[in-house]
Amino acid sequence: MNNLILLVQRSLLILAIVVNCVNGYSQFYKLPSDTNFYEIRSLFYQNNINSTDTGESGILNSFKSWENYWAPRVAPTGSFVHAAAALNWWNLHYEDFAEASIDFGSTWTEIGPKTNGLDGVGRLNCIAFDPTMEGTLYVGAADGGVWKSTNDGVSWSVLNTDKLPRIAVSTIAVDPSNSSTIFFGNGDRDDRTAVAVYTDGVYRTTNGGLTWVNITQNMFPPQNNLYHVNQLLIDPNSSKLYVATSVGIYKTNNRNASSVTWSGPYFPTNAFRGVVRNTNTGHIYAAGTDIVRSTDDGTTFHSLMTSAFGFSPSWQTGEYPYKMNLAISADNLFLYVLCFTNQLRQLVTSVHLN
């Protein structure tokens, strides 16, 4: 009987925490030491399995924000103890850092965009440069469309994306053969839990942003918040376009055709955040829950998650690596991978490209 009473009390405590968490997660450093992240999450979904409250400030989105914030911060067991201690320490000492006089030699200056009357368009997910017009650049906002500047960011204009079905932008690519042709992939890759920011595909303009068309032909199921277009890669030597998505890699051989055809997805059970090209060899690399390579222009892809190639499979645990970036060194000799997941707080690795 005592055990039953304790179980009921604990369940009520967790339920109270679940209710409180949707009102803001900053107070969670006050949690009792035996509170467990995984228990809270499990109980929430058990009690809200049939919820239809998917509005921006609804209970599902609010809890998703809390869940996404705490998942990479708790201990592997789900304990908040270490995260709470770190937050308490920061609250006590952050003013010491704020008042410290440290010169990092930074010469950064904010350049916007701020021309929407709201003092900014919110978080920016990506930036792209016109390969033929110096001073022309494009940025994609998390929920604000595509913006263009022709004077190094002094002034900005939105590229007629406001009335598209989805204006969350995660990646932009400018065609090097004709800079009036621009592609962008939508869906907010850094807020994958929010219902409002799923993708409906890849858009293309051939007139510098006056009009846009969806060239993915409904490849992605509508209103599925697990689908995101994360990065686009243009092959400058052909008409190929590669698309890294949360459901594999897609490729087209005719990106500028009136009716674009696609192959893929390759590795459809894997989420890919980045895709890059070695300009010496033409090999294509993509990273996500796997790291893959194509040596035949995207006809086939093969996993590189082997000790022989130099990568550790330690993060291949099935979770979405929601902070993943790839880069190839300027001499095309090294591939760099930056990964941040729930299991690995941060991993930077480099591999020599033979």
Helices and strands as residue ranges (DSSP letters): H 2-21, G 26-30, H 37-47, H 59-70, H 81-99, E 124-129, E 137-141, E 145-149, E 157-158, E 169-174, E 182-186, G 195-197, E 202-205, E 213-214, E 229-234, E 241-245, E 248-252, E 263-266, E 272-277, E 284-288, E 291-294, E 302-303, G 313-315, E 323-328, E 334-340, E 347-352
